Amino acid sequence: MKLREEHIDFENSIGPWLGKTSKIADYYLHELLLEQGLDLSKEQMITLKKLHDEDGLNQNELAFLTFRDKSSLTRLLSKMEKKDYIKRKQSKEDKRINQVFLTNEGRAVFKQSKQAIKKFITIMEQNITEDDKKRIIGILKKIQFNFTQEKVTL
C-alpha cells in the first residue's frame, strides 16, 4: 500500500516571499553602502546604530539587541575593532564583562551610512501607501509573535 504524500504549497506561503525579499533587500543595501565608499556589512551597520543609540552597551546586551549569539557577535566585534569602528573595554565592576564603545571613526562611518539607509528606505517604500506600510508592519509583527510564542510553548 502506497502512502499518500501531503502536498505543501510553498509558492503560496509567506516564507519563500519573506526570504527572497530579505535577500534582495540585503544585497541592495550592501550595494548602496559600497556606493558610499563604505566597507560596512549590514550587521556592522546595525551594531553601529545600536551603539549610536546607547554607547557603552555590554556584549550580552548587544547580542540580545542585534539577535546574534555571543560567539558570532564576538567575531563581528573583532572585525569592527580592526577597522577602528569600536573599542571594547573591560568593565571595572566585573572583569568578565566587556563594554562596547563607538570610536570617532565608528561615529563618522555611521553618519556617512545614513545617506545609504535613507536611499534604501526611499526605494523600498516607493509605491507603497502609509496604509500598506502599517498593514505590512502589523503582519510582520504577527509573524514574529507566532515564532516567539512557538519557542515559549515547546
C-alpha positions, -999 to 999 in steps of 0.1 A, spaced: 0 0 0 14 34 -11 11 62 14 -3 94 0 21 123 2 9 155 17 10 185 -7 26 217 7 20 248 -14 53 266 -8 49 292 -35 17 305 -19 31 305 16 46 336 32 81 320 39 96 320 5 84 355 -2 99 368 31 132 350 24 135 363 -11 126 398 -2 151 398 27 179 386 4 171 412 -22 170 439 4 203 428 20 220 428 -14 206 462 -23 217 477 10 252 463 6 254 479 -29 243 513 -16 269 511 12 296 503 -13 284 533 -35 291 555 -4 326 540 -2 318 522 30 334 489 39 304 480 61 282 450 63 245 452 73 254 435 106 281 461 113 258 489 104 231 476 128 257 473 156 269 509 149 232 521 151 227 503 184 259 518 199 250 552 184 217 550 203 233 537 235 271 538 236 288 515 262 265 485 259 280 453 272 284 424 248 255 404 262 231 434 258 244 440 223 240 403 213 203 404 225 196 437 207 211 425 174 196 390 176 230 374 175 246 346 195 276 356 217 302 339 196 291 354 163 289 388 179 324 384 193 337 377 157 317 407 143 331 430 170 367 418 163 363 428 127 349 461 137 377 467 162 402 460 134 385 487 113 387 511 143 348 514 144 345 503 180 366 498 212 359 471 238 367 479 274 366 456 304 340 466 330 355 480 362 328 463 383 330 428 366 361 419 347 342 392 327 321 418 310 332 439 281 315 472 273 315 483 236 320 519 226 320 537 193 353 553 182 354 586 163 358 566 131 328 545 140 307 576 146 318 590 112 311 558 94 276 556 109 269 592 100 280 585 64 259 553 62 227 573 69 227 585 33 226 549 20 200 540 46 178 569 36 181 559 -1 174 523 8 142 531 26 130 555 -1 135 529 -28 120 501 -7 89 521 2 82 537 -32 46 530 -45 36 518 -10 10 538 8 11 546 45 -18 522 50 1 495 31 31 502 53 11 499 85 -5 467 73 29 451 63 44 461 97 14 447 115 16 414 96 54 411 102 48 417 139 22 389 139 47 365 122 74 374 148 49 369 176 40 335 162 76 324 162 83 337 197 52 321 211 62 288 194 95 288 212 79 295 245 54 267 243 77 240 231 
